[in-house]
Amino acid sequence: MTFPDPAFRCVVCGGTRVLTDIVYRCECGGLLEVRHDLGALGARSAADWRALFESRWGAREGADASGVWRYREMVLPVAEDRIVSMPEGGTRLYRSSILERETGLDALYVKHEGENPTLSFKDRGMTAGVSWARRLGVGSVACASTGDTSASMAAYAAFAGIPAIVLLPENRVSVEQLSQAIAYGARTLALRTDFDGCMRLVAELTRARPVYLLNSMNSVRIEGQKSIVWETIQQLGWRVPDWIVVPVGNAGNISALGKGLAEWRELGLLGPGGRMPRLVGVQAVLANPFARSYRGGFAKRETLTAGPTVASAIAIGDPVSYDKAKAVVQWTGGVVTDATEDEILDAKALVDACGIAVCPNSATAVAGLRKLVADGTIRRGDLVAVVATAHGLKFSGTTVAYHEGRIASVTSSRANRPVSLPPSFEAILAEIEG
Ligand code: F0G
């Protein structure tokens, strides 16, 4: 079965553009989204789609081996042999009884997107973005980043043989993240500004020069990222969570998850009643414009200068995808909350100590989840999926500093300090038994 190509559609004025146009925003200024012909896709029944996706699961090679391109008819029209895939996705869905006990939930799943090739969920968007860049035949790609988008873009561009330029806020990304961009060979520009400053400059660069923008403002990236929810639902044996919890920075990811859910509901893939999970976005208190907007009933789009949070990947004061994110939160009956530095790092220590290493940004989602369980919004019997967006090993400096109690103004209440001892058997016994 073949399906018509999707088109760009403006989320504000509804204006459309063909998908092969190089365009990131509508002429009216609104964000664009990729609009699939759901009527045509609906010609195949939900049962048949499920059977198809099940038949692809576990493939060793080719598009089916990717947790993004497994759903390719609903992603982007790229010929299978032209896809740039590592592959990505196929990440674990952890269920830890210890974590469930600690959070007071009967069914909590951690979708660990840190298990992607460059250790973050960005690889799902980047396989879409770079495959599309190759289809368009662009000469180079660029992004602004808090560290993970740049790592991912650098890797996928290198894999495809496309030159890459990344703009990073100097000294505000982890050394591991920085190491990724330079190791993969991207031209890496460290700017004395914050992420929002880098974002403005990369937008200007890609307007002025024929350089293809691969931030999530480019809605082809969203097409890859939405597969996080699809894969989670497939892994749950087609059960649909009551809540899906994610950290929010630039707000592209929560928008992507909402879009994926909307499409699957339309296609009947969320089950007979089409019951929607409620999306929860969590920010750091030090960088919480979206949470502030939510608390104000979304009457006003709040922006701010992001503070120096340990969740540095979400230190963003003016989320580009605000309009889309607001729509999906409203439409799913979602919630936006925020977490303090202590709450974030204690949540990270809790999840890490269950044997599941997450980054501070992922832990922000867990911290928000704990608050919503505590205030009764999320109930014990609810089925909850929390998205860990990147791996803990991208932030090992923060992890060690927390456990050694070296982060100013953070209590480190779950500290597990390494103990320095002389190399003697007696000293070891005295330490572990005494
Ligand atoms: N978690 C991690 C680990 C991230 O790197 C990001 C965003 C987010 C969550 C938030 O996702 O921006 O779509 O709301 N990182 C971007 C970057 C900004 O440049 O790597 P979002």
Residues whose N, C-alpha, C, O or C-beta is under 5 A from the ligand:
A	BS01	F0G	A144 S145 T146 G147 D148 T149 S150 P247 V248 G249 N250 A251 G252 N253 I254 A313 I314 N361 T389 A390
